Amino acid sequence: IQNVLELYFNKHGMYPSPATSWAALRSTLSSDTGAMIPNDPLGGGATYVYGTVKGGVQYILEATLEGSVPNGYAPPTIPSGMSSTSGAAPRCSAPHYCLSL
């Protein structure tokens, strides 16, 4: 997912704005880059949450883990004004794991 976001950034000079849902964002990224975007591999109904700040210069990607958060995990700071596919700021404490760029 991060690689596809970087492909999008290289093409457009910004990360995509959050869509109204993860499915809509997947569709945008897939049609724009030609890449396949995964769903939850266990099919548990969990989806990823993607958020950006205005201008698309930074993103946070949230995933729900089935197990515990890795040792040494330090959640990223959620910037103010972030919008996301869930309609709320990403949750970055256990059992949620966030990547930020």
C-alpha positions as CSV (number, residue, x, y, z in Angstrom):
1,I,0.0,0.0,0.0
2,Q,2.8,2.4,0.8
3,N,4.5,1.7,-2.6
4,V,1.2,2.5,-4.4
5,L,0.9,5.7,-2.3
6,E,4.4,6.7,-3.4
7,L,3.6,6.0,-7.0
8,Y,0.6,8.3,-6.7
9,F,2.7,10.9,-5.0
10,N,5.4,10.7,-7.7
11,K,2.8,11.2,-10.4
12,H,0.7,13.9,-8.8
13,G,3.1,15.7,-6.4
14,M,0.8,14.9,-3.4
15,Y,-0.9,12.0,-1.7
16,P,-4.5,11.4,-2.6
17,S,-7.2,13.0,-0.6
18,P,-9.1,10.6,1.6
19,A,-12.2,9.2,-0.2
20,T,-15.5,8.5,1.6
21,S,-14.4,4.9,2.2
22,W,-11.5,2.5,2.0
23,A,-13.2,0.9,-1.1
24,A,-13.4,4.3,-2.9
25,L,-9.7,5.0,-2.1
26,R,-8.7,1.5,-3.3
27,S,-10.6,2.2,-6.6
28,T,-8.8,5.6,-7.1
29,L,-5.4,4.1,-6.4
30,S,-6.0,1.1,-8.6
31,S,-7.3,3.0,-11.5
32,D,-4.6,5.6,-11.3
33,T,-1.6,3.3,-10.8
34,G,-2.8,0.0,-12.1
35,A,-1.8,-1.7,-8.8
36,M,-3.9,-4.2,-6.9
37,I,-4.6,-2.9,-3.4
38,P,-5.1,-5.6,-0.7
39,N,-8.1,-6.0,1.6
40,D,-7.8,-7.5,5.1
41,P,-5.9,-10.7,4.4
42,L,-7.9,-12.6,7.1
43,G,-11.2,-11.3,5.8
44,G,-12.3,-10.3,9.3
45,G,-14.1,-7.2,8.0
46,A,-11.4,-4.9,9.3
47,T,-10.3,-2.2,6.8
48,Y,-7.4,0.1,6.6
49,V,-7.9,3.8,7.5
50,Y,-6.0,6.3,5.5
51,G,-5.7,10.0,6.4
52,T,-3.9,13.0,5.0
53,V,-3.4,16.6,6.0
54,K,-4.5,19.4,3.7
55,G,-2.4,19.6,0.7
56,G,-1.6,15.9,0.6
57,V,2.0,16.3,1.9
58,Q,1.7,13.7,4.7
59,Y,-0.4,10.6,5.3
60,I,-1.1,8.1,8.1
61,L,-2.2,4.6,7.3
62,E,-3.9,2.6,10.1
63,A,-4.3,-1.2,10.2
64,T,-5.9,-3.3,12.9
65,L,-3.6,-6.1,14.2
66,E,-4.8,-9.5,15.1
67,G,-2.1,-9.8,17.7
68,S,-0.2,-7.4,19.9
69,V,1.6,-4.3,18.7
70,P,5.3,-4.9,18.1
71,N,7.8,-4.1,20.9
72,G,9.2,-0.6,20.5
73,Y,6.3,0.7,18.5
74,A,5.9,4.4,19.0
75,P,2.6,5.7,17.4
76,P,3.0,8.7,15.1
77,T,1.6,12.0,16.2
78,I,-1.7,12.7,14.5
79,P,-1.5,16.2,12.9
80,S,-4.4,18.5,13.5
81,G,-6.7,18.9,10.6
82,M,-6.2,15.4,9.3
83,S,-9.1,13.9,7.4
84,S,-9.5,10.2,6.8
85,T,-11.5,7.5,5.1
86,S,-13.2,6.7,8.4
87,G,-14.4,10.3,8.9
88,A,-12.3,10.5,12.1
89,A,-8.6,10.7,12.9
90,P,-6.7,7.4,12.6
91,R,-6.4,5.4,15.9
92,C,-2.8,4.5,16.5
93,S,-2.8,2.7,19.8
94,A,-3.2,-1.1,20.3
95,P,-4.6,-3.0,18.6
96,H,-4.2,-0.4,15.8
97,Y,-0.9,0.1,14.1
98,C,-0.1,3.2,12.1
99,L,2.5,4.1,9.5
100,S,3.2,7.7,8.8
101,L,5.0,9.5,6.0
